[in-house]
Amino acid sequence: MEHLSLNILLFLPLIFCVIIAGPWFPNHEVQIRRTAKAFASLLFVYSIFFVALFDFTKIGYQLIETIEFANGQRWFEPIGASFELGIDGLSLILVVLTSFIVLLASIASKPTIRKRHKLYYSMLFLLTFAILGVFLAKDLFLFFLFWELELIPMYFLISIWGSGRKEYSAMKFVLYTFLGSIFMLASILALYFYNFGQTGNLTFDISAYNAINAPFILSLLCFIGFFIAFAVKVPIVPFHTWLPDAHVDAPTPISMILAGILLKMGGYGLIRFNLGFFPEIIKFLAPILVILGVINIIYGALIALVQDDLKKLVAYSSVSHMGIVLLGLGALSVVGVSGAVFQMVAHGVISAGLFMAVGIIYLRCHTRQISEFGGLGQVMPRAMYFTLIITLASLGLPLLIGFAAETLVFYGAFTSNFASNAILSNIPIQVWSVIGIFGIILTAAYLLWMIQKVFYGNMFEKWKNIHDLTPHEVVVMLAIVTVIVVFGLYPTGVTHIFIPTVKGLLSNIIL
């Protein structure tokens, strides 16, 4: 690990952004695309090196790096903020997921992005820089800055290259996230000043706040502040209403990133901060997490069941599947929380594949209305088979990655010795899990219905001349299907990365 640098990993996308955006780079579409794909490939390969050399026997941050001035002062010395990076199993798996999805999105951009290529790819890499900063920051102040920075490129990526009510959807996304961030900032400052009052030390170091022994009311309010910010991003019902609009109006590659990575920022925050900082509070509120998770699962599935727009169906499917993450987190067991992390990874890959499939169909048919399709499998057999595998993974078919993740969550919930808080819920978690499984049945219903309506049956005359996948599209779909199958057959290849970190985060919780 001594030969790897988190600063290099973090700043590579920013360097790529500056190179492409600069006046020295030619404004030539083909050259911009090829360069962007080469840059994204380099980032992905470099992130894989961290997996190869990571010490999975250690709990906690590794390869901690701090940027200091020549006189030894920290980045923002007066307030105790440091430009400090660190990586553990939880952040590592999400960093690799980020670089993988960004690489696929850069490839998928070829047929979709038709204008202002320099600005588009520079914004794509600026977004990547912000997301990696969220996962790598070991300083709360730095984390918050990266959390907010992500809004800028995402706004432009939706509002410029999107469709429909793109400006409205982009602004709605920004406002929801920004308003949620206000509560998180208040919680960060409350912990910061409390810690200063107790220790006399000005610091935003995340490690200093793990299992902080603050008064119950203060911890509860801070927990709620963090939770609101992350609930918007997950998203948790009723904070989810920005998601369908953003997905429907965003271009396909950005929908892949939005569902594949950005939603995971919320899950990451819940695990890193709500669970890591407030073990006593999360034990008290765990029943609420379970209930909200089941609501997400059932509500998302029911709404998806009545959608006629392909993108909205997949968007509400994301709401449902992220509810499984909440259920696993509420189980408060190593198996359950590990399942929640695995579900974030599995959903990241699967949702990116589903939005890619929707984008492929829309590019050829210029409609997303399911009622207008039928028999597309006759002229798009490769698209049909790839989409079918991704769909089967989403509904939890055994030996695919979705099944492995969901099995961990539900097994963790059923075997949890979690005791219901009678004030909040006197229904055992096992009962809530059974209700959640009903949502999985609904998932199979709407996804199989979607496949049947789009690819099977009689084909309209107007679709007879559309063509199958291009080489670029085959590369993206094949990469996604490969991950789905390989880690469905060998889930340990993913879980061994983050399970020690999960054990460390749960070490302060006595069940």
N, C-alpha and C positions, 0 to 999 in steps of 0.2 A: 504493500500500500504506500510505502514511502516514495515511490516513483510516480504516484498519481496526485493530482491536485484538484481540490474542489473548486478553487478559484478559477482554474482553467475550464473545468466543466461548466461552471456558472456563466463565465464571461464569453465562452465560445459563441453562443447565439447572439449576444450583443455585438461582438466583432463582426459576425456574419451580417447582422442588420446594417451596421455602418458601411461595410464594404459594398453591399448591394445598393443601398440608398445614396451613396456618395456620387458626386458629379463625375468622378473618374471611371465609374462603371458604365459600360455602354448600355444604352436603352434599347437592347435587342432582345425580343421575347424569348427566342430559343436559347440564347446564351444565359439569360437570367434564370430560366427554368432549370437548365442543366446545372448551373452553378448552385442553385438552391438545393437541388436534390443531392449534389455532392456534399454540400455543407451539412445537410440533415443526416446523410449517411455517416459522415465523420463523427458527428455528435453521438449517434446511436452506438457506433463501434467503441467510442471512448467510454460511454456509460457502461458497456458490457465489461470492460476491463475492471471496473469497480466490483462487479459481481465475481469475477474470476479470482480477485485478490482479497476479497472481503473476509474478515475473521468472524465466522458465524458462531464461534464459541463465546464471544464477548457480548455483554449486555451494555447498552448505552451508546453514546456517540463515539465514532471513530474518526480519525483523520481530521481533527479539529484544526481549523486555520483562522487566523485573525489578521486583518489588515490594520497596520499601525503606521503612524507617521515616523519620520526619522528620529524625533526626540522621544519616541516610545509612547506617545499619547494615543489613546484609542480614537476610533473614527469620529465619535461624537462625545468627547470626554466630559463636557460640562454636565450632561444629563446621564452619564454612565452607559450610553449605548455603544455597542461595538459592532463592527462589520465582521461578525464571527459566524463561520460555517461549520457544520458537522453533519455526519451521516450515520444512521443506524439502519437496521433491517427494514423498518417501516418506510423511511424516506427513500432508501435504496430501491425498493421494488417500484415505488411510484416514480422515481427518476427514470428508471429504465422504461416503464410504461409510457412516460411522457416523450422520451426520445423516439420510441417505437411509433407511437401514434403520429407524432410530428413528421417523421419520415414518410409514413403512408399518406398523410395529408398533403405533403409536398408533391408526391407522385400523383395523387388524385386531382391535384389542381390543374393539370394540363388541359383537360377538356372543359373545365368549368370556368376558369378565370380568363376573361377575354380582354381586360383593359387594365391599365396602370399597374403593370407587372412589378416594376421596381418598388412601388409603395406597398403592394400586396405582400411580397415576400419579405420585405423589411419589417412590416408589421407582424408577420407570422413569426419571425425570429425574435422580435421584441416581446411578443406574447410568451414565447418559449422561455426567454430569459426571466420574465416575471414568475412564471409557474415554477421553474427550477429554484428560483429564489425562495418561494414559499416552502418548498420541501427541504431545502438545505439550510435555511436560516436557523441559527442557534441563539438568536437574540430576538426578543419579542418586538422591539421597536423596528428592527430590520424586517421581521416577518410581516408586520403591519404595512410597511412601505411597499413590499413586493405584492402583498394582497391587493393594495389599492392600485398599483401600477398596472396590474393585469387588465383593469377596466379600460384603459386608454386604447391599446391596440384592438381589444375585442370590440369596442364601440365602432371603430373605423372598419374593421373586417366585416361586420354585419351591415352597417349603414351604407357602405360604398359598394360592396360586391354582393349584397343580398338581393332579395326580390320581395314583391308585395309591400307590406307596410314596414319596410326595413328600418327606416329612421325611428319609427315608433317603437319597434321591438328592441332596437339597440339601446334607446334611451330608457326603456322600461327595465332592461337588464341592468344598466348602470345604476339607476335609481334604487332598485331593490337591493343590490349588493352594497351600495354606498350607505343606505339607511341602516342596513344590518351592521355595517362596519362601525357605525357610531356607537352602538352598544358594546361591540368588542373593544373599541378604543377606551371607553369608560371603564370597562373591566380591567384592561391592562394598566391604566393609570391608578385605579384603586389598589391593585396588588402592588404596584410599584411604590406608591407612597406608604402603604402599610408595611412593606418589607423594609423601607428606609427608616420608618419609625421604630421598628423592632431591632434592626441590625446597624443602622447608621450607614449603610452601604447603598450607594446609588448604582443599581444594576438592572438591566433588562435580560440577563442571562436566563434562558429557559430552565436550565438545570437548577437554578436557585429557587424556582417556584414549584418544583415537583413536590407534591403532597405538602404544600405550604400549610402551616398550622395557624390559619386565620380563624377569627370568630365565625360561628355558624352562619349568622345573617350575612356577613360580608362575603363569605364563600358562596352562599346561595345566590346572592345578587350577581356576583361575578360569573358564576356558572351560567346563570340565565343570560347574561350579556354575551358571553362567548357562544352559547347555544343558539341565540337568535341569529347571529352572524352566520354561523355554519348551517343552520336550518334553511336559510335562504339559498345557500349554495348547493346543498345536497340534491334536490330540495325536499323539505318536509312539508306535507300538507298542514296548514293552508298557505305556506310561503312559496308555493310552487307555480303560481300563475304566470310568471315571466317565462317559464321554460317552454311551453308549447309555442308561444309567439316567436321566441328567439330561434328555436329549432326550425320552424316552418319558413322563416324569412332569411335565415343564414344560408350561405352557399354550402355545398356538400362537404368540402374539406373542413370548414369551420364547425359544422355540425358534428363531424367526427371528433374534433378536439373538444368541443363543448361537452358532449356526452362522455367521451372517452377519458378526459382528464379533468376538466374544470369541476365537474360534480364531485370528483374524488378529493378536491381541495377541502370541501366541507367535511367529508368523512375523516380525512386526515386531521383536521382541526378538532373534531369531536374526540378522536382517540388520543391525540397528542396533548391537548389542553384540558378538555372537560374530564377525561378519565385520568390523565396524568397529574393534574393540579388539584383536583377535588375528589379524592377517593371516597370520602365520607358522604359528600353530597350526591355523587352518582349512585351510591348504594341506596340512598333515600329515594332518589328519583328514577331508579332503574325501571320500575313498573311503567312509568310514563313513557320512557324510551321504547319499551316493548309495545305498549298500546299504540303509540304513534307509528311504529314500524309496521304493525299489522294494518293500521288504517291506510298507510301508504300502499301496502301490498294490494289490499282489496280495492281501494278507491282507484288507484292507477289502472288496475286490471279491468275494472268495470267501465271506466271511461274509455279505455282503449278498445273495449269490445264493441262500442257503438260508433267508432270513428270511420269515416269514409276517406279521409286524407291519410296517405301512407306515412308522411312525416309526423303527423300528430299521433298516429297509432304508436310509432316507435318512441316518440317523446313521452307519452303517458306510460309506455312500457318501462322507460327509465325511471319514472317516479315509482312504479311498482317494485322494480328490482332494487332500487336504493333503499326501499323499506326493509329488505332482507338484511342490509347492513345494520340498520337500527336494531332489528331483532337480535342479531348476533352480539351487538354491543351491549344491549340490555341484559343478555344472559350472564355477563360478568364472570365468564370462565375462559380459560385459555383456549379451549376448543371453539367456543362461541365467538370470541373477539378475533381469533385467527381466521375463522370462517368469514367474519365481516371484512377483514382485510383482503382475503382471497376473493370475496365477492366483488370488491371494488376493482380488483385486477381483471377478473373474468368479465364483469360488465363493461369495463373500459374497452376490452378487445371486441366483445360481441356487439356492443352498441355502435362502435366505429364501423363494423362490418355491415350492420343493418342500415345505417345511414348511407354508406357507400352504395349498397344495393338500391336504395331508394333513389339516390342521385343518378345511378346508371339508367334506371327506368325513366326518370323524369327527363334526362338529357335526350332520350330518343322519342318519347311520347308527348312531352311537354304538358303532362298532367300528372297529378298524384292521386286522382280520385279512383279508389278501388273499384267502384261500380262501372268504370269505363274500361276496365281491363278484362282479360280472359284469354287463355291459351297462349300466353307469351312464351311459354316453355317450348313451343314448336319452332319458334324462330330464334330464341335465346337459350339454348340448352345449357351452355356453360354458366350463364348467369343464374339459371334456375337451380342447378346443382350446388353451386357455391352458396346461394342464398338459403337453400334448404338446409345445408349443414349448419350455417350460422343460426338459423331459426331454431333448429333442433337443440343447439347448444343453449339458446336463450330460454327455451321451455324446460331445460334440465334433463335432456336425454342422457342416460348413463354412458360413461366412457368419453364424455365431452366436458370441457372445462366448467361449464355452468353447473353441471350435476355435482362435480367435486366441491365447488364453492357452497352451493345450497345445502348439500349434505352436511358439511361441517357446521353451518349455522344452525340447522334444525336439530342436529344431533347435540350440539352444544347447548341449545335451549332445552331440549328434553332431559338432558342429564345434569343440568345446572341445579345446584342446591340453593338457588336463589329463593329467598323468602319474600313473598309479596308483602308490601307495606299496606296494612289494613286501611290506613287513612287515604291512600291513593288508589289501591286496587286490591281486592281480596280474591281475585281470580288467579290461580297458579299460572306460571309461565307456560306450562305444558298445554294448558287449554288455549292460550293465545297462539301457541305454535300450531296447533291443529287448525285454528281459524286461518292462520297464515298459509298453511298448506292448501287450503281451499282456493286462495289467491293464485297459487301455482297451477291449479287445475284450470282456472280462468285464463291464465297466461297461455296454456296449451290451446285453449279454445280459440282465442282471437288470433294467435299466430298461425295456427293451422288453417283457420278460415281465410286469413290473408294470403297464404301460399296457394290455397285452392282457387281463390277468386282471381289472383293475378296470373298464375302460370298454367293452370289447368282449365278444362272446359272448352267451349267454342271460342274461336278467335275472331275478333272483328276484322273486317276487310282492311281497314286503315292501318293495321299493325303488321301486315304481311311482308312489308319491305324493310322493316327495321333490322339492324344488324346486331350480332352478338358482341361479346366483350372485345375491346381492343387490348393489345399487349400490356399497356400501362394498367388497365383495369384488372387484367388477369394477375399481374404481379401483386397488386394490393389485396385482392380477394384471396389469392393463394397464400400470401403471408399470414393473413388473419386466420384462415382455415387451418394452416399448419400449427399455429399457436394453440388454437382451440382443441385440436386433436392430440398434439404432443402432451400438453399439460393436463388434458383430460385423462389420458392414459397414465401420466406420471405427475400427479399433483405435487408430490414431494419436491419436485424441481423448483416449485414456487414457494411452498410453505416453509421450507427450511431456511429461507432467507429472513423471514420476519418473525417466526415463532419465538426465538430468544428475546427479541425486543418486546413482544406482547407479554411474555412472562415477567419481564422487568417492569413494565407499566402496571401490571396487575399485582405486583409484589406488595403494594400497600393496601390492597383490598382483601379483607378477611371475610370469607363467606361462611 
